[in-house]
Amino acid sequence: MTRLSAVIVQLVDALFTLVSRCRLVDPSGAGLLLVSYHSYNGPSFVIPDGTAVARGALVGELHLASRRIARSATAGLRSEWDLLLTLRREICVLAGRAAAGDPLHPPVVAFYGVTTLGAGAQRLGFHCRPVPASMRSTLIRWWETRLARAYAAPFARPRRGRPLTEVWLSARALVGLAVSRSGAQKTSPENMPNATPISLLH
């Protein structure tokens, strides 16, 4: 990728973050996880824990802060494993804020993202829904590859052969995560179940 192409991709990424009103989950930490809130416009369905996600319901969409990941790569974040540890910690932070009724994080039905690492996300407690092969899924893969190249983060690049998956976690389950890990150690990644990073979130 040429320097000009990288700059264009980074500008589009910054514009998307602004227009989507993405906010950092943990500004005081590494700040690698972003969340935006909007009405769900897909088909209605029910998460296995009984949470109904209806068209028009308020949901939180999870994203990666690509620019911050690139900066963190110079300070020790050099693999999916490093990314995993940080994202696990930030998910705990999001759980705590949701449980505390943080005004910056409105009450939602559920949180979701799109990833090629659905199996690991499922171990973290997310419900996985396959994304059918389509022009949309092809464009997502193409864009995420460009982002990884523009920010020089090869470990965040889509893996060939791994299907795109929607990963969903109900707000009830997220709050339960915070409650079950209450106390001084609740945001420690060591206390989280085995998981894999929710990477390639668009």
N, C-alpha and C positions, 0 to 999 in steps of 0.2 A: 504494500500500500504506500502510495506517495505521501509526502508531507501534506500536500494540499488536500488530498482525499481524507487523510486523518483529521485535518482541521475541520473539514466540512461535516464529517461524521460526528465529531465532538460538539459542533455547534448545533446540529440537529438534536443530539442527545440532550444538550442543555435546554433547548427550546421545549422538547417533550417534557422534561422534568418540570419546567416552569408552567407550561400549559396544563399539565396533569395535576398541578399543585401537590407534587410529591414532597413529603417532609421526612427528615431523618428520624428514625426510631430512637436512636441514642446519640444525640449531638455531643455529649460529653465523652463518649467513647470513641471507638474506631469510626463509627458512623457509616457502616457499609450497607445497611439495610434501610430502604426507603419504603414508605407506605403512602398510598393515595386513596381517597375515598370517593366512591361514585355509586350510582344506581346500577344494579346488575341487569343486563339486557339480554341474557341468554335464556335457554329453556329452563323452566322450573324443575327442580329435583330435590331429593331429600338426602342429606348426609347420613351415613349409617348411625350416628348417635341420635337421630331423630329430628335434627334441625332442618326445617324446610327453607330452601333458598328459592324464593319466588321472583319472577321478573319484576323489576322495580325496587327490590329490597336494597338497602344500603350495605355495601360490602367494602372491605379493605383490600386493595391490590398491592402485593409485595413486589418490590423491584430491588435490583442491586445498584449501588452508587458506583458506577464504572470508574469515574474520575478518582474517587477516593481509594478504590481497589488498586488502581495504578500507582497512586502515591504510596499506599501501604506496602506495595511490592518492594519498595526500596528500603523498607524498615522491617523485613522479616516475613511478609506475607508472600510466599513463593509457591504455594501448592494448594490443591483443593482441600487438603487436610487443615492447613492454616486457616483457610476461608471457613471451613466447617466450624472450627472452634469459636471463631468470632461471631458467626451467624447464630450459633446455638445460644451464645451469651445474649445477643441482641433480641432474639425471640423471647427470652426470659424477661428482658426489660420491657418489651411490648406487652407481655402478659401481665406484668406488674402494673403498668400504666392503665391497661384496660380494666383491671380489677379495682384500681383506685379511682376510676371515673375521671381520668385526665381530660380536661376540656378540649385539648388538642387532638384527642382521639375519640371521636363520637361513637356512640353505641351502634354496633353493626351486627348483622346476622352471622357473618363469617369473613375470614381472610383467605385469599387465594393467590396463586401465582402460576406461571407456566415454566416447566423445567424439563430437562432430559434425565434428571436424576430422581425420578418418581419413586423407585424402590426404597431409596434411603429416606426420602421425605415421608414415606409411609411409616417407617420405623419411628419417626419423630412424632407420629400421631396424625399426620395429614391423610385425608381421603383422596385417592387418586382416580382421575377420570381421563381416559385416553383422548387425545386430540386427533380427530380424523385427518388423514392425509388430504391436504387441500392447498389452494394457493396461499391461504392465510398461514398455514404451518410452514410452508416453504419460505415465505417472506420473513417469518419470525426467525427461522434458522439463518437465513441470509443476513438479516440485520444484526443478530447477536454475534455472528462471525466477524462482521465489520467492526462492531464495537470492541471485541476482544483484540483485534488487530490495531485499531486506532489507539487503544489505551495500553497496548503491549501487555495483555494479560492472557497468555496462551492457555492457562489452566482453567479459565472461565469460558473457553470456546466450546460450542456444541460438539458432542462426541458422535461420530458416525455410528449408525446402527442402534442408537438409543432413541426410542420414540419420544415425541413431545407429550407431556402429560400435564393436565391441570391438577394442581394440588390444593386441597381445601381443608381448612381447619375452622370449626365453628367457634364463635366468640365464647360460647359456654365452655368448650374444651380448653380454649386459651386461658380463660380466667381460672379454670380448674388447675391448669399448669402452674399458675402463679401461687394459688392457695396451697397446692401440694408441696411447693418448694419455698414456703414462707420461712422467714428467719434470715440470719446473717449470710447463709450460703446459697440463697435461692437463685442468685444470678450467676453462680459459678457453673461453667460448662461441664465440670466433672460430675455434677448432679443430674445432668440431663441423660435421657436414654440414648442408646446408640443411634446415630443419625448421620445423614449426609447433607451437605449444604444445599440450600434452596437456590441454586445458581441459575443463571440464564433467565431470570425473571424479566418479563417485558412490561 
